């Protein structure tokens, strides 16, 4: 009984918002105004962050490795773009439809995720992305094929805020959607349901032995993550007015995995930190060496793995005797 009470108190503590979290989100919401010249890159960071958080829910908190998470990202983008072009241009309604369609696909795919080994899951998730990309390519009368879906015009957000060329409205819109879904994800992983996900990640057989419905939990969390990835894709299409086949490509899934490598898994703010570092490095290095920016990012990842994230953040721990600090 004492152990149960302690666990409940720990969950209550983790649910509480810390002052630095509130300050971080206040700064994020103010960034399109404070850094108006960089609104476009802020918008991209918000989208990549949401995509990374959606993957971290299944990778960091549940232990499901996916190489085809871009399938839901691309489906959300094409759904939002087609809805705006063929039905109505309201971005919020299009966002809801995109989340619904991606969630439905996630529910279908979860039936395959709960079966087989980790290698099987890798191949299945990758296969789903390839199938959707080929469908988008062949259905050129609907999707535009290899040329992409062009001419997507979005209406104003809430009927008042028009998307402008500077990207400020797009940045605020993306950050707002990110914040809403981040709050939901934070509540999910810090709930008793989230605790069972961590138990499954650590030892699936033991989780089954103590009565946790592993299959049901895996299906639910994979479906939720798919919906969040679809929301990120919808943001991409709505804020750029374009959807193309590269949204389904393996590179998209690989990039978001790199984001989590940089920021860390099993911690939602790892997706936030990783997205900021990755996108800023990509933007900075590509402006200096457009052809070789991937080399420098690859070198950074190698150094990160060899040195360690904590030691890279605190370089004085590299030479404890010289700096007079504690040994690493």
Protein Blocks (a to p, Z undefined) as FASTA:
>chain_A
ZZmmmmmmmmmmmmpccfklmmmmmmmmmmmmmmmmlmmmmmmmmmmmmmmmmmmmmmmm
nopacfklmmmmmmmmmmmmmmmmmmomcfklmmmmmmmmmmmmmmmmmmmmmgccfklm
mmmmmmmmmmmmmmmmmmmmlnopmnopehiacddehhlaccdfkommmmmmmmmmmmmm
mmmmmmmmmmmklmmmmmmmmommlmmmnopafklmmmmmmmmmmmmmmmmmmmmmmmno
pacfklmpmklmmmmmmmmmmnoghiaklmmmmmmmmmmmmmmmmmmmmmlmmmmmmmmm
mmmmmnopklmmmmmlmmmmlnopacZZ
